[in-house]
Amino acid sequence: MTSTAADLAAAGWADSKAGHHAAAVARFDEALALDTGNRSALLGRGLTLPMLGRYEEALAACNAVLAGDPGNADALSGRSGAYRGLGRLEESIADLDRVISADPCAGFAFGRRGSLYFEQGRHAEALADYDRALELDPGDWMSYFGRGECYEELGRPTDALAEFSAALNSIPAAGAGRDRAFAMVHRTRAGLLRSQGRLSDAVADYSTAIELEPGEMVTIADRGLCYQALGLLDEALDDLSRAIELDPAEAWAIGSRGQVYHALGRYAEALADYDRAIGMHDDYAQAIADRGVTYLALGRRAEALADLRRAVELDPDLAPEVSPHIDEAQTAG
């Protein structure tokens, strides 16, 4: 039986809802090949393409819908997302303004506009929008999360942690993107806990995020840094090595592993990591300083002094950390 444009568009929406975005776009394209004006397929395309980073095409699809239906809230929302992906934030906000003007109870639009205000550093306006979104939909986990981000930026960590916890409690138990949402909130809360010195709690959140998204290099490396700060050096080494395997181009992770090797007394491996990190960024002041400290531990005073002095030249803020090592290198005999 031959599928109609309507059938194909419906299949595309089902794929999109399930998180199968590439398949959804293919279905919408098939529908449009049969009926170039099929509004359902155009709208589905406009709302799904941003998930694939194809913002210009999404913009064109939403504009096609709006040409025939200027007040279509879904198309305005989709176009807002495309504008955002293209960095055109004011136009993105303007489309959400239109949605809210037509429907003051459109909670999703308040939440999305709040996230745009946050991106612009307009925290008071962002909080007002998140508050309104949650009045309209108390189960809107993204608005709890956004409000938490605002509170963190405003130096209100206790309030931020409460919002992140509320977000975790509000994420639907099933549906496409659930694991990704949980991982994002746990990872963000972990970063705040780490900044507050609650390292064991941070490790627990990072671990949950890693279970959900095992290939996230930064999350694994950040847990490694927590282990390092807790003195759990073997665990730190495992995490940092795994992170480097996932992305060998991250000099900061390589330099951090060098610190762990040094703490374990494995100086040759520490030097190899510092050399590698500095080879990637020859102005990497922290790695240069750390290499100097390792040279000093090996009794290689001339090389230690050269590195330590170079590190302070590159980053004078390192002076309090580095100066005692310079003094030691100069007085050792």
Secondary structure as a PSIPRED ss2 file (coil, helix, strand):
# PSIPRED VFORMAT (PSIPRED V4.0)

   1 M C   1.000  0.000  0.000
   2 T C   1.000  0.000  0.000
   3 S C   1.000  0.000  0.000
   4 T C   1.000  0.000  0.000
   5 A H   0.000  1.000  0.000
   6 A H   0.000  1.000  0.000
   7 D H   0.000  1.000  0.000
   8 L H   0.000  1.000  0.000
   9 A H   0.000  1.000  0.000
  10 A H   0.000  1.000  0.000
  11 A H   0.000  1.000  0.000
  12 G H   0.000  1.000  0.000
  13 W H   0.000  1.000  0.000
  14 A H   0.000  1.000  0.000
  15 D H   0.000  1.000  0.000
  16 S H   0.000  1.000  0.000
  17 K H   0.000  1.000  0.000
  18 A C   1.000  0.000  0.000
  19 G C   1.000  0.000  0.000
  20 H C   1.000  0.000  0.000
  21 H H   0.000  1.000  0.000
  22 A H   0.000  1.000  0.000
  23 A H   0.000  1.000  0.000
  24 A H   0.000  1.000  0.000
  25 V H   0.000  1.000  0.000
  26 A H   0.000  1.000  0.000
  27 R H   0.000  1.000  0.000
  28 F H   0.000  1.000  0.000
  29 D H   0.000  1.000  0.000
  30 E H   0.000  1.000  0.000
  31 A H   0.000  1.000  0.000
  32 L H   0.000  1.000  0.000
  33 A H   0.000  1.000  0.000
  34 L H   0.000  1.000  0.000
  35 D C   1.000  0.000  0.000
  36 T C   1.000  0.000  0.000
  37 G C   1.000  0.000  0.000
  38 N C   1.000  0.000  0.000
  39 R H   0.000  1.000  0.000
  40 S H   0.000  1.000  0.000
  41 A H   0.000  1.000  0.000
  42 L H   0.000  1.000  0.000
  43 L H   0.000  1.000  0.000
  44 G H   0.000  1.000  0.000
  45 R H   0.000  1.000  0.000
  46 G H   0.000  1.000  0.000
  47 L H   0.000  1.000  0.000
  48 T H   0.000  1.000  0.000
  49 L H   0.000  1.000  0.000
  50 P H   0.000  1.000  0.000
  51 M H   0.000  1.000  0.000
  52 L H   0.000  1.000  0.000
  53 G C   1.000  0.000  0.000
  54 R C   1.000  0.000  0.000
  55 Y H   0.000  1.000  0.000
  56 E H   0.000  1.000  0.000
  57 E H   0.000  1.000  0.000
  58 A H   0.000  1.000  0.000
  59 L H   0.000  1.000  0.000
  60 A H   0.000  1.000  0.000
  61 A H   0.000  1.000  0.000
  62 C H   0.000  1.000  0.000
  63 N H   0.000  1.000  0.000
  64 A H   0.000  1.000  0.000
  65 V H   0.000  1.000  0.000
  66 L H   0.000  1.000  0.000
  67 A H   0.000  1.000  0.000
  68 G H   0.000  1.000  0.000
  69 D C   1.000  0.000  0.000
  70 P C   1.000  0.000  0.000
  71 G C   1.000  0.000  0.000
  72 N C   1.000  0.000  0.000
  73 A H   0.000  1.000  0.000
  74 D H   0.000  1.000  0.000
  75 A H   0.000  1.000  0.000
  76 L H   0.000  1.000  0.000
  77 S H   0.000  1.000  0.000
  78 G H   0.000  1.000  0.000
  79 R H   0.000  1.000  0.000
  80 S H   0.000  1.000  0.000
  81 G H   0.000  1.000  0.000
  82 A H   0.000  1.000  0.000
  83 Y H   0.000  1.000  0.000
  84 R H   0.000  1.000  0.000
  85 G H   0.000  1.000  0.000
  86 L C   1.000  0.000  0.000
  87 G C   1.000  0.000  0.000
  88 R C   1.000  0.000  0.000
  89 L H   0.000  1.000  0.000
  90 E H   0.000  1.000  0.000
  91 E H   0.000  1.000  0.000
  92 S H   0.000  1.000  0.000
  93 I H   0.000  1.000  0.000
  94 A H   0.000  1.000  0.000
  95 D H   0.000  1.000  0.000
  96 L H   0.000  1.000  0.000
  97 D H   0.000  1.000  0.000
  98 R H   0.000  1.000  0.000
  99 V H   0.000  1.000  0.000
 100 I H   0.000  1.000  0.000
 101 S H   0.000  1.000  0.000
 102 A H   0.000  1.000  0.000
 103 D C   1.000  0.000  0.000
 104 P C   1.000  0.000  0.000
 105 C C   1.000  0.000  0.000
 106 A C   1.000  0.000  0.000
 107 G H   0.000  1.000  0.000
 108 F H   0.000  1.000  0.000
 109 A H   0.000  1.000  0.000
 110 F H   0.000  1.000  0.000
 111 G H   0.000  1.000  0.000
 112 R H   0.000  1.000  0.000
 113 R H   0.000  1.000  0.000
 114 G H   0.000  1.000  0.000
 115 S H   0.000  1.000  0.000
 116 L H   0.000  1.000  0.000
 117 Y H   0.000  1.000  0.000
 118 F H   0.000  1.000  0.000
 119 E H   0.000  1.000  0.000
 120 Q C   1.000  0.000  0.000
 121 G C   1.000  0.000  0.000
 122 R C   1.000  0.000  0.000
 123 H H   0.000  1.000  0.000
 124 A H   0.000  1.000  0.000
 125 E H   0.000  1.000  0.000
 126 A H   0.000  1.000  0.000
 127 L H   0.000  1.000  0.000
 128 A H   0.000  1.000  0.000
 129 D H   0.000  1.000  0.000
 130 Y H   0.000  1.000  0.000
 131 D H   0.000  1.000  0.000
 132 R H   0.000  1.000  0.000
 133 A H   0.000  1.000  0.000
 134 L H   0.000  1.000  0.000
 135 E H   0.000  1.000  0.000
 136 L H   0.000  1.000  0.000
 137 D C   1.000  0.000  0.000
 138 P C   1.000  0.000  0.000
 139 G C   1.000  0.000  0.000
 140 D C   1.000  0.000  0.000
 141 W H   0.000  1.000  0.000
 142 M H   0.000  1.000  0.000
 143 S H   0.000  1.000  0.000
 144 Y H   0.000  1.000  0.000
 145 F H   0.000  1.000  0.000
 146 G H   0.000  1.000  0.000
 147 R H   0.000  1.000  0.000
 148 G H   0.000  1.000  0.000
 149 E H   0.000  1.000  0.000
 150 C H   0.000  1.000  0.000
 151 Y H   0.000  1.000  0.000
 152 E H   0.000  1.000  0.000
 153 E H   0.000  1.000  0.000
 154 L C   1.000  0.000  0.000
 155 G C   1.000  0.000  0.000
 156 R C   1.000  0.000  0.000
 157 P H   0.000  1.000  0.000
 158 T H   0.000  1.000  0.000
 159 D H   0.000  1.000  0.000
 160 A H   0.000  1.000  0.000
 161 L H   0.000  1.000  0.000
 162 A H   0.000  1.000  0.000
 163 E H   0.000  1.000  0.000
 164 F H   0.000  1.000  0.000
 165 S H   0.000  1.000  0.000
 166 A H   0.000  1.000  0.000
 167 A H   0.000  1.000  0.000
 168 L H   0.000  1.000  0.000
 169 N H   0.000  1.000  0.000
 170 S H   0.000  1.000  0.000
 171 I C   1.000  0.000  0.000
 172 P C   1.000  0.000  0.000
 173 A C   1.000  0.000  0.000
 174 A C   1.000  0.000  0.000
 175 G C   1.000  0.000  0.000
 176 A C   1.000  0.000  0.000
 177 G C   1.000  0.000  0.000
 178 R H   0.000  1.000  0.000
 179 D H   0.000  1.000  0.000
 180 R H   0.000  1.000  0.000
 181 A H   0.000  1.000  0.000
 182 F H   0.000  1.000  0.000
 183 A H   0.000  1.000  0.000
 184 M H   0.000  1.000  0.000
 185 V H   0.000  1.000  0.000
 186 H H   0.000  1.000  0.000
 187 R H   0.000  1.000  0.000
 188 T H   0.000  1.000  0.000
 189 R H   0.000  1.000  0.000
 190 A H   0.000  1.000  0.000
 191 G H   0.000  1.000  0.000
 192 L H   0.000  1.000  0.000
 193 L H   0.000  1.000  0.000
 194 R H   0.000  1.000  0.000
 195 S H   0.000  1.000  0.000
 196 Q C   1.000  0.000  0.000
 197 G C   1.000  0.000  0.000
 198 R C   1.000  0.000  0.000
 199 L H   0.000  1.000  0.000
 200 S H   0.000  1.000  0.000
 201 D H   0.000  1.000  0.000
 202 A H   0.000  1.000  0.000
 203 V H   0.000  1.000  0.000
 204 A H   0.000  1.000  0.000
 205 D H   0.000  1.000  0.000
 206 Y H   0.000  1.000  0.000
 207 S H   0.000  1.000  0.000
 208 T H   0.000  1.000  0.000
 209 A H   0.000  1.000  0.000
 210 I H   0.000  1.000  0.000
 211 E H   0.000  1.000  0.000
 212 L H   0.000  1.000  0.000
 213 E C   1.000  0.000  0.000
 214 P C   1.000  0.000  0.000
 215 G C   1.000  0.000  0.000
 216 E C   1.000  0.000  0.000
 217 M H   0.000  1.000  0.000
 218 V H   0.000  1.000  0.000
 219 T H   0.000  1.000  0.000
 220 I H   0.000  1.000  0.000
 221 A H   0.000  1.000  0.000
 222 D H   0.000  1.000  0.000
 223 R H   0.000  1.000  0.000
 224 G H   0.000  1.000  0.000
 225 L H   0.000  1.000  0.000
 226 C H   0.000  1.000  0.000
 227 Y H   0.000  1.000  0.000
 228 Q H   0.000  1.000  0.000
 229 A H   0.000  1.000  0.000
 230 L C   1.000  0.000  0.000
 231 G C   1.000  0.000  0.000
 232 L C   1.000  0.000  0.000
 233 L H   0.000  1.000  0.000
 234 D H   0.000  1.000  0.000
 235 E H   0.000  1.000  0.000
 236 A H   0.000  1.000  0.000
 237 L H   0.000  1.000  0.000
 238 D H   0.000  1.000  0.000
 239 D H   0.000  1.000  0.000
 240 L H   0.000  1.000  0.000
 241 S H   0.000  1.000  0.000
 242 R H   0.000  1.000  0.000
 243 A H   0.000  1.000  0.000
 244 I H   0.000  1.000  0.000
 245 E H   0.000  1.000  0.000
 246 L H   0.000  1.000  0.000
 247 D C   1.000  0.000  0.000
 248 P C   1.000  0.000  0.000
 249 A C   1.000  0.000  0.000
 250 E C   1.000  0.000  0.000
 251 A H   0.000  1.000  0.000
 252 W H   0.000  1.000  0.000
 253 A H   0.000  1.000  0.000
 254 I H   0.000  1.000  0.000
 255 G H   0.000  1.000  0.000
 256 S H   0.000  1.000  0.000
 257 R H   0.000  1.000  0.000
 258 G H   0.000  1.000  0.000
 259 Q H   0.000  1.000  0.000
 260 V H   0.000  1.000  0.000
 261 Y H   0.000  1.000  0.000
 262 H H   0.000  1.000  0.000
 263 A H   0.000  1.000  0.000
 264 L C   1.000  0.000  0.000
 265 G C   1.000  0.000  0.000
 266 R C   1.000  0.000  0.000
 267 Y H   0.000  1.000  0.000
 268 A H   0.000  1.000  0.000
 269 E H   0.000  1.000  0.000
 270 A H   0.000  1.000  0.000
 271 L H   0.000  1.000  0.000
 272 A H   0.000  1.000  0.000
 273 D H   0.000  1.000  0.000
 274 Y H   0.000  1.000  0.000
 275 D H   0.000  1.000  0.000
 276 R H   0.000  1.000  0.000
 277 A H   0.000  1.000  0.000
 278 I H   0.000  1.000  0.000
 279 G H   0.000  1.000  0.000
 280 M H   0.000  1.000  0.000
 281 H C   1.000  0.000  0.000
 282 D C   1.000  0.000  0.000
 283 D C   1.000  0.000  0.000
 284 Y C   1.000  0.000  0.000
 285 A H   0.000  1.000  0.000
 286 Q H   0.000  1.000  0.000
 287 A H   0.000  1.000  0.000
 288 I H   0.000  1.000  0.000
 289 A H   0.000  1.000  0.000
 290 D H   0.000  1.000  0.000
 291 R H   0.000  1.000  0.000
 292 G H   0.000  1.000  0.000
 293 V H   0.000  1.000  0.000
 294 T H   0.000  1.000  0.000
 295 Y H   0.000  1.000  0.000
 296 L H   0.000  1.000  0.000
 297 A H   0.000  1.000  0.000
 298 L C   1.000  0.000  0.000
 299 G C   1.000  0.000  0.000
 300 R C   1.000  0.000  0.000
 301 R H   0.000  1.000  0.000
 302 A H   0.000  1.000  0.000
 303 E H   0.000  1.000  0.000
 304 A H   0.000  1.000  0.000
 305 L H   0.000  1.000  0.000
 306 A H   0.000  1.000  0.000
 307 D H   0.000  1.000  0.000
 308 L H   0.000  1.000  0.000
 309 R H   0.000  1.000  0.000
 310 R H   0.000  1.000  0.000
 311 A H   0.000  1.000  0.000
 312 V H   0.000  1.000  0.000
 313 E H   0.000  1.000  0.000
 314 L H   0.000  1.000  0.000
 315 D C   1.000  0.000  0.000
 316 P H   0.000  1.000  0.000
 317 D H   0.000  1.000  0.000
 318 L H   0.000  1.000  0.000
 319 A H   0.000  1.000  0.000
 320 P H   0.000  1.000  0.000
 321 E H   0.000  1.000  0.000
 322 V H   0.000  1.000  0.000
 323 S H   0.000  1.000  0.000
 324 P H   0.000  1.000  0.000
 325 H H   0.000  1.000  0.000
 326 I H   0.000  1.000  0.000
 327 D H   0.000  1.000  0.000
 328 E H   0.000  1.000  0.000
 329 A H   0.000  1.000  0.000
 330 Q H   0.000  1.000  0.000
 331 T H   0.000  1.000  0.000
 332 A C   1.000  0.000  0.000
 333 G C   1.000  0.000  0.000
